[in-house]
Amino acid sequence: MQHQERVLLGSKKLIRNQNRKELVQSLGYLLVVATLAMFLLDGGLSNLSDLPSWLDSLSRATSLVGTALLLVMLFLTARIPWVDQVLGQDRATAAHKRLGKPAFYLILAHFALSLTSYAITDGRNVAAELWWMVTTFEDLLTATLSLVLMVAVVVSSFEFFRKLLRYESWFLTHLLSYAAVALAIPHIFSMGSDVVVSDVHRGFWIFLYLFVGLNILTFRVLLPLWNSVASGVRVSMVKRESSDSISIYLTGRKLKRFGANAGQFFQVRLLVKGLWFQAHPFSISAKPTNSAIRFTIGDRGDGSKLMQLIQPGTRVILEGPYGIFTQQSRTRKDVLLIGAGIGVPPIRALAEEFASQPGDINILYRTRNEEDSALLTELRDLSEKRGHNLHVASGSRPRDGRWLSHGEVSDEEALLRMVPNVRRADVYICGPEQLTKSVEETLRKLGVPEHHIHSEEYAW
Ligand SMILES: Cc1cc2nc3c(=O)[nH]c(=O)nc-3n(C[C@H](O)[C@H](O)[C@H](O)COP(=O)(O)OP(=O)(O)OC[C@H]3O[C@@H](n4cnc5c(N)ncnc54)[C@H](O)[C@@H]3O)c2cc1C
């Protein structure tokens, strides 16, 4: 390789990456199987003589599996580096979302089943039983509060409400899920008959809670704070890139400690009025060095509008880096990098960092207006220097669902004409959600294998 010496490519790397993914997924399944196995071995299905005993047994099983799933969910979004490096944060978040409903329904089922079982045994109606229970047992009051918070979190995540909420409001509501899990802990360790049954069981659950809790504390709070404060990260320069985007250059001591690679992103918190309480994800837009990290930020909403006015000297907290939209996912010599609109920052960084010989790398920049496109001049210079093929496709998207071709030909044909070797390339796509999906569709029609398509959506 002409640039950046040696990089591992080929099917061995592909298989290794896939095996790692499967191993991490298996750990989640294993936890659920282990909790169910413990339940059965402890005689969870014995002595089922009447309706209350059946309801009680089901309520215990649903609570154990539901709690295990909740812990897996929290673990997936704890932003643990080795999980991120195997799954990528977007896939970890997608798995977290998929588990949300099953976990919630299981906990809800546990609540309904146990309440009904107790009500039948005590000869009260469910409302009277609930009142008696929460006013008699302190742990049940907090557990019920935990369920109420969980309902709020789940409802706020329904597509309909999500669209109504601003990202920050949704995020703050979502943080309540930590409170919900914490409020249920006393109940689990005082009344969870399958948890208190022996020291081994109690130890198992204490270990799980501590493991997940400490990972969250370390990787979501302490490490980002420590790295940013120790490096003294601050804005050193701001440069206008287009009519609606700027680049902010950050400087600090030993920025290599973050271990960032081109293609990754950080959650960026700018410590100024109006912005310090929100962290936004931004991709690195140039190969990071020990003294500089750069982001290119488009004006897309209220937060990023304020950022356009940011001044040098502003202190910054960086959380990350995250993502496997990097050289690590590459297994082919030929690469096609597709950036659309403000999706171009990681593409620009990858074009700089990827090891290549002239002609290995094609770059496709999809932009509305070629005259007003962020980082296009840099991409031209880089391509000339490194021998990359740069294609610029400008103009608004046609209304018929296509994303590339304006003429007679289909998107597949247009892409094939531009990049004849696309079928044997690793393709990296970064752009708005809808466009990313359209590009993926075109690639599938052309027969590009799924494992050679790598995408980073700018969506939450
Ligand atoms: C992995 C990743 C990398 C990104 N990299 C870049 C980049 O390099 N340059 C860039 O300009 N933008 C990037 N974005 C998008 C950027 O994070 C959002 O544009 C920004 O957070 C919007 O904040 P706002 O307050 O201005 O938006 P709002 O006014 O809150 O909303 C405007 C739009 O931005 C979306 N949005 C808001 N908050 C977020 C969020 N936290 N994550 C994702 N989308 C959000 C909303 O859905 C809406 O469509 C990236 C997003 C992701 C997920």
Ligand as a Chemical Component Dictionary entry (heavy atoms), coordinates in Angstrom:
data_LIG
# 
_chem_comp.id                   LIG 
_chem_comp.type                 NON-POLYMER 
_chem_comp.pdbx_formal_charge   0 
_chem_comp.three_letter_code    LIG 
# 
loop_
_chem_comp_atom.comp_id 
_chem_comp_atom.atom_id 
_chem_comp_atom.alt_atom_id 
_chem_comp_atom.type_symbol 
_chem_comp_atom.charge 
_chem_comp_atom.model_Cartn_x 
_chem_comp_atom.model_Cartn_y 
_chem_comp_atom.model_Cartn_z 
_chem_comp_atom.pdbx_ordinal 
LIG C1  C1  C 0 -23.115 9.302  14.189 1  
LIG C2  C2  C 0 -23.489 10.698 13.773 2  
LIG C3  C3  C 0 -22.518 11.528 13.257 3  
LIG C4  C4  C 0 -22.863 12.841 12.864 4  
LIG N1  N1  N 0 -21.889 13.645 12.326 5  
LIG C5  C5  C 0 -22.215 14.902 11.905 6  
LIG C6  C6  C 0 -21.214 15.761 11.318 7  
LIG O1  O1  O 0 -20.039 15.398 11.174 8  
LIG N2  N2  N 0 -21.613 16.989 10.942 9  
LIG C7  C7  C 0 -22.917 17.422 11.092 10 
LIG O2  O2  O 0 -23.199 18.573 10.749 11 
LIG N3  N3  N 0 -23.854 16.631 11.628 12 
LIG C8  C8  C 0 -23.558 15.387 12.049 13 
LIG N4  N4  N 0 -24.521 14.597 12.612 14 
LIG C9  C9  C 0 -25.869 15.147 12.787 15 
LIG C10 C10 C 0 -25.866 16.082 13.982 16 
LIG O3  O3  O 0 -25.576 15.361 15.160 17 
LIG C11 C11 C 0 -27.214 16.772 14.130 18 
LIG O4  O4  O 0 -27.432 17.526 12.987 19 
LIG C12 C12 C 0 -27.212 17.711 15.308 20 
LIG O5  O5  O 0 -27.114 16.970 16.508 21 
LIG C13 C13 C 0 -28.475 18.518 15.279 22 
LIG O6  O6  O 0 -28.611 19.245 16.465 23 
LIG P1  P1  P 0 -29.596 20.532 16.533 24 
LIG O7  O7  O 0 -29.811 20.881 17.956 25 
LIG O8  O8  O 0 -29.074 21.574 15.634 26 
LIG O9  O9  O 0 -30.879 19.880 15.892 27 
LIG P2  P2  P 0 -32.405 19.948 16.276 28 
LIG O10 O10 O 0 -32.931 21.318 16.101 29 
LIG O11 O11 O 0 -32.604 19.313 17.609 30 
LIG O12 O12 O 0 -32.911 18.983 15.113 31 
LIG C14 C14 C 0 -32.519 19.173 13.747 32 
LIG C15 C15 C 0 -32.281 17.847 13.085 33 
LIG O13 O13 O 0 -31.150 17.166 13.654 34 
LIG C16 C16 C 0 -31.541 15.877 14.172 35 
LIG N5  N5  N 0 -30.844 15.661 15.463 36 
LIG C17 C17 C 0 -30.961 16.408 16.565 37 
LIG N6  N6  N 0 -30.185 15.954 17.550 38 
LIG C18 C18 C 0 -29.561 14.861 17.042 39 
LIG C19 C19 C 0 -28.634 13.928 17.574 40 
LIG N7  N7  N 0 -28.177 14.010 18.826 41 
LIG N8  N8  N 0 -28.219 12.936 16.775 42 
LIG C20 C20 C 0 -28.639 12.847 15.515 43 
LIG N9  N9  N 0 -29.516 13.696 14.935 44 
LIG C21 C21 C 0 -29.975 14.683 15.701 45 
LIG C22 C22 C 0 -33.039 15.956 14.360 46 
LIG O14 O14 O 0 -33.645 14.708 14.186 47 
LIG C23 C23 C 0 -33.456 16.904 13.241 48 
LIG O15 O15 O 0 -33.604 16.216 12.028 49 
LIG C24 C24 C 0 -24.198 13.317 13.009 50 
LIG C25 C25 C 0 -25.155 12.468 13.562 51 
LIG C26 C26 C 0 -24.821 11.178 13.927 52 
LIG C27 C27 C 0 -25.873 10.276 14.524 53 
# 
loop_
_chem_comp_bond.comp_id 
_chem_comp_bond.atom_id_1 
_chem_comp_bond.atom_id_2 
_chem_comp_bond.value_order 
_chem_comp_bond.pdbx_ordinal 
LIG C1  C2  SING 1  
LIG C2  C3  SING 2  
LIG C2  C26 DOUB 3  
LIG C3  C4  DOUB 4  
LIG C4  N1  SING 5  
LIG C4  C24 SING 6  
LIG N1  C5  DOUB 7  
LIG C5  C6  SING 8  
LIG C5  C8  SING 9  
LIG C6  O1  DOUB 10 
LIG C6  N2  SING 11 
LIG N2  C7  SING 12 
LIG C7  O2  DOUB 13 
LIG C7  N3  SING 14 
LIG N3  C8  DOUB 15 
LIG C8  N4  SING 16 
LIG N4  C9  SING 17 
LIG N4  C24 SING 18 
LIG C9  C10 SING 19 
LIG C10 O3  SING 20 
LIG C10 C11 SING 21 
LIG C11 O4  SING 22 
LIG C11 C12 SING 23 
LIG C12 O5  SING 24 
LIG C12 C13 SING 25 
LIG C13 O6  SING 26 
LIG O6  P1  SING 27 
LIG P1  O7  DOUB 28 
LIG P1  O8  SING 29 
LIG P1  O9  SING 30 
LIG O9  P2  SING 31 
LIG P2  O10 DOUB 32 
LIG P2  O11 SING 33 
LIG P2  O12 SING 34 
LIG O12 C14 SING 35 
LIG C14 C15 SING 36 
LIG C15 O13 SING 37 
LIG C15 C23 SING 38 
LIG O13 C16 SING 39 
LIG C16 N5  SING 40 
LIG C16 C22 SING 41 
LIG N5  C17 SING 42 
LIG N5  C21 SING 43 
LIG C17 N6  DOUB 44 
LIG N6  C18 SING 45 
LIG C18 C19 SING 46 
LIG C18 C21 DOUB 47 
LIG C19 N7  SING 48 
LIG C19 N8  DOUB 49 
LIG N8  C20 SING 50 
LIG C20 N9  DOUB 51 
LIG N9  C21 SING 52 
LIG C22 O14 SING 53 
LIG C22 C23 SING 54 
LIG C23 O15 SING 55 
LIG C24 C25 DOUB 56 
LIG C25 C26 SING 57 
LIG C26 C27 SING 58 
# 
